[in-house]
Amino acid sequence: MRRLDRYIGSTVFLAIVAVLGIITGLALLFAFIDELNDIEGAYTLLDAASYVGLTAPQRIYDMLPMAALIGCLVGLGTLASNSELTVIRAAGVSIRRIVWAVMKPMLVLMVVGLVVGEYLAPWTSSMAQANRSLAQSVGKAQSSKHGLWHRQGSEYIHINAVQPGGKLIGVTRYLFDDQQRLLGSSFAKQGLYQDGYWQLEDIVYTELQERSSSVRQAASERWDVEISPQLLNTVVMEPDTLPITGLWQYAHYLNDQGLNANRYWLAFWVKVLQPLVTAALVLMAISFVFGPLRSVTLGQRVFTGVVVGFVFRIAQDLLGPASLVFGFAPIVAVMLPALICAGCGLWLLKRAG
């Protein structure tokens, strides 16, 4: 019986890996084509290729649920087309046992996915973002397309690029009073983190008076601000590319600052619950093979998997922003599509059994 479990599990596992490779390759190709529009100045074709390559782990992590759905349909569907599932069922193997045989390799994929999403993907995405922002912001003041904004008290800060290790490129600061009137601004070419504070270099200040303004320069300045390199590495990234620990810490930081952290809580629950979401999609795929897609061709199974995967993704993409607009818990937006898929899968399996 263990040999049978290994056979079913390996067939599904190889199908999922193959599908994951195909759809990730397509995603990288489309991303590279889209990146060609940004090539100008110091940002070259090689920089674009490097950026897309460094984002590959994040794309693999994002594509894992859909790859699991389609791969499970392909793997089990192949067994069904060859009448192997019929023989296995005729030998007295229950549907529950087949589901468990499929879920065991899925547990391995889920663990690998968590490791990639928590450690590898955030690091490579941070490198990709820093390299691209640096290439696109050389010699420019607040003109980087992919820079970041941050607020600390009455000061609004724009940073062109954040390099790993605590180095800022192109720091623009705007200071407002209690009535939200602009008092002045400054631009520093770079900033280095030293012993708990930032040392800004090559600074140009613009001070605003009621009817005039003045400009002065300074070689360096100590900048005491409650922004650590670790926090900046979190701020510079999109929420869905951050690790679970970074999302948790930054969401609490925003709450302490009195700012809206719902985007980060939504991304947090998406990452935490991704294994359960993947399991729900796999369960639905298994139910399709034993139910509506028992005797259809492989192409029809792949088409069904793609359609179901896109519908699921669209539902998540709609419910996520809806939770931010209408104020219901982000965890509901993540769990509701998964619960619907799991419920449909269990119902179809019960009918098939």
N, C-alpha and C positions, 0 to 999 in steps of 0.2 A: 504493500500500500504506500510506503514511503517513496518507492520508485515511481509510482503513478503520480504522487503529489509533486515530485521533482520534475516529472515530464510536463505536467500541466503548467506548473509554475515557470519553468524555463521557457516554454513556448510563449507564454504571455509576456514574460520579462523581456525576451529578445524582440518581440513585436513592439513593445513600448519604447525600448531603446532606439529601435529603427525609426519609429514615428517621431520620437523626440529629436533625433538627428535631422530628419527631413524638415520639420517645421521650424526648428531653430535655424537651420541653414537658410531657409527662405526669409525668416525674420531678419537675419544678419544682412542678406543681400538687399532687401528693401531699405534697411537702415542705412546701408552704405550709399545707395542711390540717393536717399533723402539728404545725406550728409554732404553730397557733392554740391548742393546749393550754397553751402556756407564756405566753400573754399575761396579764399581771397587773402592777399597779404601774406602774413607769416603762417597762416593756416593752410598747409599743403595737402596734396592727395595722400601722402604717406601719413600725415597726422590724422586725416579722416579714417584711413584704414586701421591705424593704431587705436583710435577711439572706439570704432565698431568692434574690433577684436577684444578690447578690454571689457566691453559690456556683454560679451558672450555668456559668462556665468549667470548674470542677472536674467538674461533672456531664457536660458535653460531653466532657471528656477521658476520664471513666470509661465513657461509653456508646459511645465510638468503635469498639472491637472488635465489639460486637454490631451496631452500625449498619453496619459494613463487611460483616458476614456477611449480614444481611437485605437490605441494599441491593444487594449483588452478586447475590443470588438474584433480587431484583426486576428489576434492570437486565438481566442476561443472560436471565432468564426471559421478559422482554418480547420480547427479540430472538428467543428460541426460539419463543414463541407466534405471532409474526408470520412464522415460517419464515425469518427473516433469517439465523439461525445455520446453517440447512440450506443456504441459498444460498452463504453464505461458505465452508462446508466443501466444497460441490460445486465451488467455484472453485479449490480446491486449497490453501486456507489451513489450516495444521496447527493442532492443538489447542495445541501449544506456543506458536505465534504469538499465538493468542487469549489465552492465559494471560498472556503478556507485555504485550499491549495492555491487559489489565485491571490488571495490577500497576503500570504506569507512573503512572496517576493515584493509585493507592494509595500510592506512594512520596511523592507530594506531601502526601497526607493524613497520613502518618506523620510527616513533618517538621513539619507544622503542629501535629500533636498533641504532639510533643516540645517545641516552643516554648511551647505553651499550658501543658503540664504542668510545665515547668521555670521559667517566668517569670510568666505571667499568672495562672494558677489559684492558685499559692501566695500571691501578693500579695492577690488579691481574697478568698480564703478567710481570710487573716489579718485583713483589715479586717472581714469579716463576724463572725468569732469575737470580735474585740476589741469591736466595737460591741454585740453581743448580751450579752457578759459584763458590760460596763460598765453597760448598762441594767438588768440583772438583779441587780446587786450594789451599787447605790447605797446607801451608809449601812449596809452589812451587813458583819459580820466572819465570814469563812469560811462564807458561806452561798450563794455563787453556785453554781448547778447546773452551770455549765460552766467552773468554775475549774480550776486545775491543781495537782498535787502534784509536789514535787521534793525529792530528798535530796542534801545536801552534807555529807559526813562524818557527824558525830553530830547534825546539825541537819535537821529535817524542815520543809519550807516549803510553805505553801499560798498561792497568788496568785489573787485573784478575777478580775482582768483584766490583760492586757498590751496596751498601746497602742503602735502603731508610733512609733518615735523614742526609745524607751527610757523609758517611763513605766509604773509599776506602780500598780495600784489594789487596795487591800486586801491587805496582806502579813501573813500570820500565820506565826510561827516557833515551833517546839517544839524545845527543847534536851534531849538525853538524855545520861546518862553511859555508861560502858563496860558497865554491867550493864543497859542499856536502861531505866533509871529516869528518869522525867520530872523535870527540874530546874526548868523554868520555861517560860514562853511570852511572846510579845509580839505586839501587833497595831499596824501602822502604816497610816494611811489611804492614803498614797501614797508612792512612791519614785521619785526621778529619778536618771538615770545621769550622772555628772559626772567627767570626767578619770580614768577607770579605776575608779571606785568608785560605790556607790549611796548617795544621801542620802535617808534615811527621814524622814518628817514626821508629826507628831501621833501619837505612839507611847504605847501603854499596856502596861506590863510587869506580869506576874504571876510572882512568885518563890515557889517552894515550898520550905518547910522540912520537917523530919520531922513536926512536929505543927501546923504553921500555914502561912499564906501571907500575902504582902504584895503590894500593888498600888502602883505609882508611874507617873508620867507624865513625858514629855519632849517638847519641841517638835520636836527633830530629833536624828538620830544618823547617824554615818558607818557604813556597812555594807560591810565588806570581804569579798567573796565572789567565787569564781571563776565568776560567771555574767554573761556579757555580754548586751547587748540582742539580738545576733544569735542567741545560744544560746537565750535565752528565747523568741524568736519561733519557734524550732524546737520547744521543749518544749511550748508552748501548743497546737500543732497536732496533729491526728491524723496518724499516720505516712503514710497514703495521700494526704494533701494537701500533703506536703512536696516540695520539689524534690529531684532526684537528689543534687546537691551537699550540700544540708542533711542528707539521710539519711546520706550517707557520713560527714560530719563528726560528726554526733551519735552515730552507731553507734560510731565510734572513741572518742568522749568517754565513752560509757557503759562501753565495755570498759576504758578507763583507770581509771574509777571502781570497777571490779569489779562492775558491774551487768549484768543480762541485756539484750542488745541485739538479740535474735533478731527481735522484732517489726519493728524498723527495718531489719534486713537483709532480711527478707521483703518489706517495702514497697519497698526499694531494687531488688531483683531484679524485682519486678512492673513497676516503671517502666522499668528498663533494657531489659527483654525485651518490653515491650509491642509494639514494631514487629514483632518476630518472631511473637508470638502473633497479632497482627492478620493478618499474611501467611498464617499457617497456617489461620486461619478462612476467609479469602478463597479459599485454594486448595481447601478442602473445599467451599465454596459453588460454585465453578466445576465441581468434579467432580460435584456433585449435578445441576447443570443438564445436563451431558452424559451423566449416568448415570441414577439412579433417578427424577429429577424432570424428565426430558426432555419428557414429554407431559402433565403435570398442569396444573391451573389456577393462576392467580397466587395465589389465596387459599391453596391447598395449599402453595405454595412459601413464602409468608410464615409460615404456621403451622409448617412444618418449620424455618424459620430461627429462629423464636422458641423452639421446643422445644430445638433444638440449642444455641442461645445460652444458654438457662437451664441446660441440663445442663452445659455447659462452665463457666459461672459457679459453679454449685454444686460442681462438682469442684474448682475452684480454691479456693473458700471452705472446703471440707473439708480439702484437702491442706495449705493454709497453716497453720491451727491445728494440724493433725496434725504438721507439721514442728516446731512449737514444743513440743509435748507429747512426741513420741517422739525428738526430737533429730537427725533427718536434715536434710541441707542444704536451706535454703529455696529455693535455685535449682532443686532437683529438683521441689519442689512447684509451681513456676511452669512449668517446662519440660515436665513429663510430659504434662499435658493437651494442650499445643501439639504435642508430638511425635506423640501419638496422632491428633490431627486432621490433621496434615500427612501422616502415614503412610496414613490412610484416603483422603485426597484423592489422593495419588499412585497408590494402588492402583486407585481408581475411574477415574482418568484413563487409566491404562495399559490397563484393560479397554475403555474407550470408544474408545481409539485403535486 
